[in-house]
Amino acid sequence: MIDRMPRTREHVQLTILSDEKLTAGNNRASPYIPKRKLKSRSKSNLYSMESLLTKSLKIAGAVAAYWTVSIFLVFINKYLLSDKDLKLDAVLFVTWFQCVVSVLLCGILATVAKLAPNLISFPEFKINLHTAREVLPLSIVFVSMISFNNLCLKFVGVAFYYVGRSLTTVFNVMLTRAILKQSTSWSAIGCCAVIVFGFMLGVDQEGAAGSLSIRGVLFGVCASLSVALYSIFIKKALPAVDDNIWRLTLYNNFNAVILFLPLMVVTGDISAVIAFPKIDSLSFWFYMVIGGTLGFAIGYVTGLQIQVTSPLTHNISGTAKACAQTVIATSYYHDVKPMLWWTSNFVVLFGSAAYAQVRRSEMKQKHDSDMKSLENATEAREQLLKNGSTPPLKITS
């Protein structure tokens, strides 16, 4: 009787292991395995090792790029927003200029892609006013998000910056239930409770250390709310730009450049910039351009890290990066923090990482359940066909 069992990947791996045992401890080829086959297997193993090494290097490069861009962006923005020697009180102007740089970079990359399509791929630099109006609601949330982020960074230290904006996950859960009408598991709610506790402990300890800024905390809460809103509204805006994230980046920043103009007049940022004594300083504009470039690059390296790893790994990497950023900031600015302050950071980091793991497990369970239902439906249909019956057609409108 001929064995017709399909050879799965596991069967192939077991076969290879068995073949390797035949040749183990023997310099000569086994009489059961031709030399040509051994050479082919050696090349295959070599290629597999090279492929694993290449993948590992890609992951390490993506994570390193994300960490470097993200940390440098925070420190450069902190310098531009609240450095004692610079003395520039124009948060919205700094944010507006970074949006201008992003629009210019979109134009440059689109031109390079047109001249050298084999080098890079980037959508055409074209502004459609109808599309811009469709994206406008998201752009308003985008403006509030980056403005509150920078306002928070202006009034709080870099070490407290992560904790100050740590309620994003909590607001995300609340808005998902309120707007999208999606339920949340008790495990996820428990993780949110841990994050809220860590946030409140951090605020308390920041006050105990004498460095608490109420305005900074309020701006951080508003920034968290804006980020959560942005993650929901972005799903509605993507179809307007053919689901192309770079086109969305272009339209968001184009709209933001216009939206910031009246805001800068109202807040007095334009007057502050005109009276700024270092307006003609090359060093100042160098940092402004670098900040704008890093603000544009953070979108790319974030997507790259998710692409070569996974969304869960990206969240874990972001959590670890926040921890490293806090340590670097306390060392760079010579901050001395009490033990409970460090505990609050750990609690927030733990709650955020736990929430990411809970959501991953829930998504995996849902996927497995959907696949099981599909398999059962397929088996039932095949059984009906085998019995000579015609399975009913399910028509959905």
Phi, psi and omega per residue, in radians:
M1 nan 2.289 -3.093
I2 -1.498 2.278 3.125
D3 -1.381 2.025 -3.109
R4 -1.850 0.368 3.134
M5 -1.168 2.255 -3.127
P6 -1.099 2.488 -3.137
R7 -1.546 1.755 3.127
T8 -1.355 3.060 3.130
R9 -1.057 -0.633 3.132
E10 -1.137 -0.700 3.118
H11 -1.106 -0.732 3.130
V12 -1.091 -0.750 -3.138
Q13 -1.119 -0.706 3.111
L14 -1.110 -0.668 3.113
T15 -1.093 -0.766 -3.137
I16 -1.109 -0.739 3.117
L17 -1.078 -0.713 3.131
S18 -1.116 -0.742 3.120
D19 -1.102 -0.686 -3.131
E20 -1.144 -0.600 3.112
K21 -1.139 -0.558 -3.138
L22 -1.125 -0.569 -3.068
T23 -1.768 -0.037 -3.101
A24 -1.170 2.387 3.108
G25 1.281 0.177 -3.122
N26 -2.218 2.108 -3.126
N27 -1.251 -0.494 3.126
R28 -1.477 2.778 3.062
A29 -1.246 2.537 3.096
S30 -1.153 2.541 3.120
P31 -1.126 -0.302 -3.132
Y32 -1.521 -0.223 -3.054
I33 -2.189 2.036 3.133
P34 -1.089 2.671 3.133
K35 -1.074 -0.657 -3.120
R36 -1.058 -0.658 -3.130
K37 -1.202 -0.655 3.117
L38 -1.131 -0.756 3.112
K39 -1.070 -0.731 3.137
S40 -1.100 -0.713 -3.136
R41 -1.173 -0.665 3.127
S42 -1.101 -0.753 3.097
K43 -1.100 -0.721 -3.140
S44 -1.081 -0.754 3.117
N45 -1.127 -0.664 3.127
L46 -1.123 -0.784 3.111
Y47 -1.089 -0.679 3.126
S48 -1.103 -0.734 3.109
M49 -1.118 -0.734 3.117
E50 -1.116 -0.693 3.139
S51 -1.128 -0.739 3.110
L52 -1.115 -0.728 3.117
L53 -1.116 -0.743 3.125
T54 -1.098 -0.745 3.131
K55 -1.124 -0.725 3.132
S56 -1.103 -0.716 3.125
L57 -1.152 -0.650 3.102
K58 -1.120 -0.775 3.134
I59 -1.108 -0.809 3.141
A60 -1.077 -0.711 3.124
G61 -1.144 -0.722 -3.141
A62 -1.150 -0.775 3.135
V63 -1.135 -0.749 3.129
A64 -1.101 -0.706 3.121
A65 -1.117 -0.759 3.134
Y66 -1.089 -0.835 3.135
W67 -1.058 -0.818 -3.076
T68 -1.106 -0.875 -3.101
V69 -1.108 -0.801 -3.079
S70 -1.117 -0.827 -3.111
I71 -1.181 -0.764 3.118
F72 -1.099 -0.657 3.137
L73 -1.089 -0.756 3.139
V74 -1.109 -0.787 -3.089
F75 -1.209 -0.667 3.121
I76 -1.201 -0.715 3.084
N77 -1.108 -0.661 3.100
K78 -1.086 -0.710 3.106
Y79 -1.114 -0.787 -3.097
L80 -1.218 -0.532 -3.008
L81 -1.562 -0.545 -3.022
S82 -2.567 0.427 3.093
D83 -1.216 2.370 -3.068
K84 -1.210 -0.540 3.122
D85 -1.389 -0.585 -3.116
L86 -1.285 -0.802 3.070
K87 0.978 0.852 3.065
L88 -1.837 1.957 3.139
D89 -1.782 1.241 -3.096
A90 -2.632 1.241 -3.078
V91 -1.087 -0.770 -3.090
L92 -1.189 -0.563 3.105
F93 -1.151 -0.770 3.109
V94 -1.054 -0.766 3.141
T95 -1.152 -0.739 3.111
W96 -1.058 -0.764 -3.114
F97 -1.110 -0.647 3.108
Q98 -1.128 -0.587 3.060
C99 -1.196 -0.659 3.088
V100 -1.075 -0.778 3.123
V101 -1.067 -0.699 3.139
S102 -1.102 -0.729 3.108
V103 -1.114 -0.760 3.127
L104 -1.104 -0.706 3.124
L105 -1.157 -0.612 3.053
C106 -1.066 -0.743 3.116
G107 -1.132 -0.721 3.138
I108 -1.130 -0.830 -3.124
L109 -1.143 -0.624 3.096
A110 -1.137 -0.671 3.117
T111 -1.166 -0.784 3.120
V112 -1.079 -0.723 3.132
A113 -1.114 -0.573 3.133
K114 -1.282 -0.670 -3.120
L115 -1.376 -0.589 -3.113
A116 -2.330 1.297 -3.089
P117 -1.087 -0.407 3.120
N118 -1.364 -0.294 -3.099
L119 -1.466 -0.935 3.121
I120 -2.430 2.834 3.071
S121 -2.109 2.169 -3.126
F122 -2.654 2.447 -3.104
P123 -1.133 2.770 -3.132
E124 -1.096 2.446 3.118
F125 -1.423 1.670 -3.086
K126 -2.568 2.256 -3.137
I127 -1.822 2.007 3.050
N128 -1.792 2.088 -3.049
L129 -1.107 -0.575 3.100
H130 -1.132 -0.761 3.098
T131 -1.133 -0.691 3.125
A132 -1.059 -0.660 3.102
R133 -1.208 -0.635 3.109
E134 -1.143 -0.606 -3.109
V135 -1.467 -0.230 -3.021
L136 -0.918 -0.800 3.119
P137 -0.984 -0.725 3.093
L138 -1.166 -0.655 -3.130
S139 -1.120 -0.600 3.091
I140 -1.115 -0.747 3.074
V141 -1.147 -0.665 3.116
F142 -1.068 -0.756 3.122
V143 -1.105 -0.781 3.123
S144 -1.133 -0.645 -3.116
M145 -1.114 -0.924 -3.096
I146 -1.263 -0.500 3.101
S147 -1.204 -0.848 -3.135
F148 -1.168 -0.587 3.066
N149 -1.043 -0.847 -3.116
N150 -1.246 -0.605 3.072
L151 -1.134 -0.693 3.071
C152 -1.081 -0.794 -3.127
L153 -1.136 -0.517 3.127
K154 -1.144 -0.667 -2.996
F155 -1.755 -0.236 3.091
V156 -2.052 2.796 3.101
G157 -1.319 2.798 3.132
V158 -1.080 -0.588 -3.128
A159 -1.113 -0.592 -3.113
F160 -1.647 -0.089 -3.008
Y161 -1.032 -0.733 -3.110
Y162 -1.168 -0.798 3.127
V163 -1.120 -0.681 -3.130
G164 -1.066 -0.456 3.140
R165 -1.978 0.403 -2.996
S166 -1.395 -0.103 -3.084
L167 -1.472 0.114 3.140
T168 -0.983 -0.792 3.140
T169 -1.074 -0.720 -3.135
V170 -1.106 -0.829 3.121
F171 -1.140 -0.583 3.128
N172 -1.086 -0.767 3.113
V173 -1.126 -0.766 -3.114
M174 -1.120 -0.791 -3.094
L175 -1.257 -0.578 3.095
T176 -1.079 -0.664 3.109
R177 -1.310 -0.694 -3.061
A178 -1.318 -0.686 -3.045
I179 -1.690 -0.842 -3.079
L180 -1.576 -0.107 3.111
K181 1.018 0.637 3.111
Q182 -1.801 2.353 -3.120
S183 -1.342 2.814 -3.134
T184 -2.224 2.401 -3.119
S185 -1.245 2.766 3.105
W186 -1.144 -0.525 3.103
S187 -1.114 -0.763 3.116
A188 -1.154 -0.693 3.107
I189 -1.120 -0.654 3.090
G190 -1.095 -0.699 3.085
C191 -1.109 -0.697 3.105
C192 -1.105 -0.665 3.110
A193 -1.103 -0.679 3.094
V194 -1.098 -0.749 3.137
I195 -1.101 -0.768 3.135
V196 -1.088 -0.726 3.109
F197 -1.080 -0.778 3.112
G198 -1.095 -0.687 3.109
F199 -1.093 -0.820 -3.116
M200 -1.155 -0.671 3.087
L201 -1.144 -0.674 3.112
G202 -1.124 -0.748 3.097
V203 -1.083 -0.747 3.129
D204 -1.082 -0.764 -3.111
Q205 -1.290 -0.524 3.054
E206 -1.133 -0.658 3.070
G207 -1.185 -0.696 3.119
A208 -1.118 -0.550 3.123
A209 -1.410 -0.112 3.117
G210 1.389 0.291 -3.103
S211 -2.094 0.303 -3.110
L212 -1.326 2.325 3.035
S213 -2.057 1.955 -3.138
I214 -1.071 -0.739 3.112
R215 -1.064 -0.725 3.134
G216 -1.086 -0.721 3.124
V217 -1.139 -0.759 3.133
L218 -1.113 -0.721 3.094
F219 -1.144 -0.603 3.098
G220 -1.143 -0.711 3.092
V221 -1.111 -0.762 3.105
C222 -1.112 -0.660 3.104
A223 -1.118 -0.735 3.118
S224 -1.073 -0.762 3.115
L225 -1.095 -0.727 -3.131
S226 -1.140 -0.715 3.127
V227 -1.107 -0.731 3.117
A228 -1.119 -0.737 3.086
L229 -1.097 -0.719 -3.115
Y230 -1.079 -0.721 -3.120
S231 -1.137 -0.411 3.112
I232 -1.520 -0.796 -3.089
F233 -1.236 -0.415 -3.087
I234 -1.123 -0.524 3.136
K235 -1.158 -0.538 3.135
K236 -1.400 -0.456 -3.073
A237 -1.530 -0.445 -3.065
L238 -1.029 -0.710 3.112
P239 -1.024 -0.482 -3.134
A240 -1.189 -0.384 -3.138
V241 -2.021 0.489 3.106
D242 1.029 0.599 3.119
D243 1.015 0.458 3.132
N244 -1.744 2.017 -3.046
I245 -1.175 -0.506 3.140
W246 -1.283 -0.648 3.063
R247 -1.157 -0.656 3.075
L248 -1.114 -0.692 3.084
T249 -1.049 -0.751 3.135
L250 -1.086 -0.884 -3.083
Y251 -1.194 -0.642 3.101
N252 -1.071 -0.838 -3.112
N253 -1.251 -0.598 3.079
F254 -1.100 -0.819 3.099
N255 -1.114 -0.681 -3.113
A256 -1.118 -0.678 3.113
V257 -0.999 -0.688 -3.140
I258 -1.346 -0.744 -3.103
L259 -1.122 -0.563 -3.103
F260 -1.247 -0.440 -3.042
L261 -1.017 -0.944 3.113
P262 -1.148 -0.562 3.120
L263 -1.123 -0.680 3.131
M264 -1.190 -0.561 3.091
V265 -1.192 -0.768 -3.099
V266 -1.155 -0.751 -3.086
T267 -1.408 -0.153 3.124
G268 1.454 0.231 -3.129
D269 -1.139 -0.642 -3.137
I270 -1.112 -0.759 3.103
S271 -1.095 -0.694 -3.140
A272 -1.142 -0.656 3.138
V273 -1.223 -0.702 3.124
I274 -1.086 -0.665 -3.124
A275 -1.515 -0.024 -3.096
F276 -1.176 2.148 -3.051
P277 -1.207 -0.371 -3.088
K278 -1.837 0.467 -3.105
I279 -1.120 -0.433 -3.137
D280 -1.755 0.226 -3.120
S281 -1.412 2.199 3.108
L282 -1.152 -0.597 3.122
S283 -1.087 -0.740 3.129
F284 -1.081 -0.819 -3.114
W285 -1.235 -0.492 3.060
F286 -1.085 -0.834 3.122
Y287 -1.148 -0.593 3.110
M288 -1.124 -0.779 -3.140
V289 -1.175 -0.733 3.117
I290 -1.084 -0.741 3.109
G291 -1.076 -0.744 3.097
G292 -1.132 -0.697 3.128
T293 -1.148 -0.747 3.114
L294 -1.167 -0.626 3.080
G295 -1.083 -0.617 3.079
F296 -1.299 -0.683 -3.054
A297 -1.239 -0.471 -3.082
I298 -1.079 -0.572 3.088
G299 -1.132 -0.686 -3.124
Y300 -1.217 -0.853 -3.069
V301 -1.202 -0.509 3.060
T302 -1.131 -0.842 3.102
G303 -1.097 -0.656 3.138
L304 -1.130 -0.749 -3.135
Q305 -1.120 -0.718 3.102
I306 -1.134 -0.658 -3.089
Q307 -1.155 -0.753 -3.069
V308 -1.536 -0.193 3.101
T309 -2.111 -1.855 3.098
S310 -2.908 2.848 3.105
P311 -1.011 -0.664 3.130
L312 -1.145 -0.787 3.115
T313 -1.081 -0.644 3.086
H314 -1.083 -0.756 3.118
N315 -1.113 -0.724 3.113
I316 -1.139 -0.732 3.098
S317 -1.082 -0.731 3.112
G318 -1.113 -0.661 3.100
T319 -1.153 -0.777 3.105
A320 -1.133 -0.653 3.105
K321 -1.107 -0.703 3.110
A322 -1.095 -0.674 3.094
C323 -1.123 -0.819 3.118
A324 -1.104 -0.696 3.128
Q325 -1.077 -0.706 3.121
T326 -1.120 -0.780 3.135
V327 -1.113 -0.770 3.125
I328 -1.079 -0.740 -3.108
A329 -1.134 -0.772 -3.139
T330 -1.129 -0.586 3.111
S331 -1.294 -0.767 -3.078
Y332 -1.172 -0.732 -3.106
Y333 -1.633 0.090 3.112
H334 0.978 0.776 3.109
D335 -1.492 2.364 3.053
V336 -1.915 2.034 -3.049
K337 -2.018 2.500 3.098
P338 -1.242 2.895 -3.085
M339 -1.072 -0.697 -3.141
L340 -1.126 -0.524 3.085
W341 -1.113 -0.781 3.101
W342 -1.152 -0.612 3.107
T343 -1.088 -0.705 3.126
S344 -1.076 -0.698 3.094
N345 -1.101 -0.764 -3.138
F346 -1.116 -0.715 -3.129
V347 -1.081 -0.792 3.126
V348 -1.109 -0.781 3.134
L349 -1.092 -0.749 3.131
F350 -1.116 -0.798 -3.139
G351 -1.079 -0.707 -3.137
S352 -1.173 -0.771 3.129
A353 -1.148 -0.692 3.132
A354 -1.128 -0.698 3.116
Y355 -1.090 -0.741 3.119
A356 -1.064 -0.712 3.134
Q357 -1.182 -0.711 3.122
V358 -1.080 -0.799 -3.139
R359 -1.119 -0.645 3.116
R360 -1.132 -0.773 3.131
S361 -1.092 -0.718 3.134
E362 -1.138 -0.708 3.115
M363 -1.155 -0.664 3.122
K364 -1.153 -0.742 3.113
Q365 -1.078 -0.726 3.121
K366 -1.129 -0.731 3.130
H367 -1.102 -0.794 3.139
D368 -1.105 -0.679 3.126
S369 -1.140 -0.745 3.115
D370 -1.109 -0.722 3.137
M371 -1.152 -0.670 3.121
K372 -1.135 -0.735 3.109
S373 -1.092 -0.693 3.129
L374 -1.143 -0.721 3.119
E375 -1.121 -0.743 3.126
N376 -1.096 -0.729 3.125
A377 -1.136 -0.678 3.137
T378 -1.162 -0.758 3.124
E379 -1.104 -0.704 3.129
A380 -1.125 -0.702 3.130
R381 -1.144 -0.747 3.135
E382 -1.123 -0.651 3.124
Q383 -1.135 -0.705 3.106
L384 -1.129 -0.715 3.113
L385 -1.134 -0.659 -3.141
K386 -1.153 -0.593 -3.140
N387 -1.444 0.017 3.121
G388 1.495 0.151 3.120
S389 -1.689 2.694 3.094
T390 -1.680 2.065 -3.113
P391 -1.136 2.494 -3.138
P392 -1.151 2.468 3.084
L393 -1.557 2.253 3.125
K394 -1.669 1.987 -3.104
I395 -1.785 2.144 3.121
T396 -1.998 2.480 3.138
S397 -1.687 nan nan
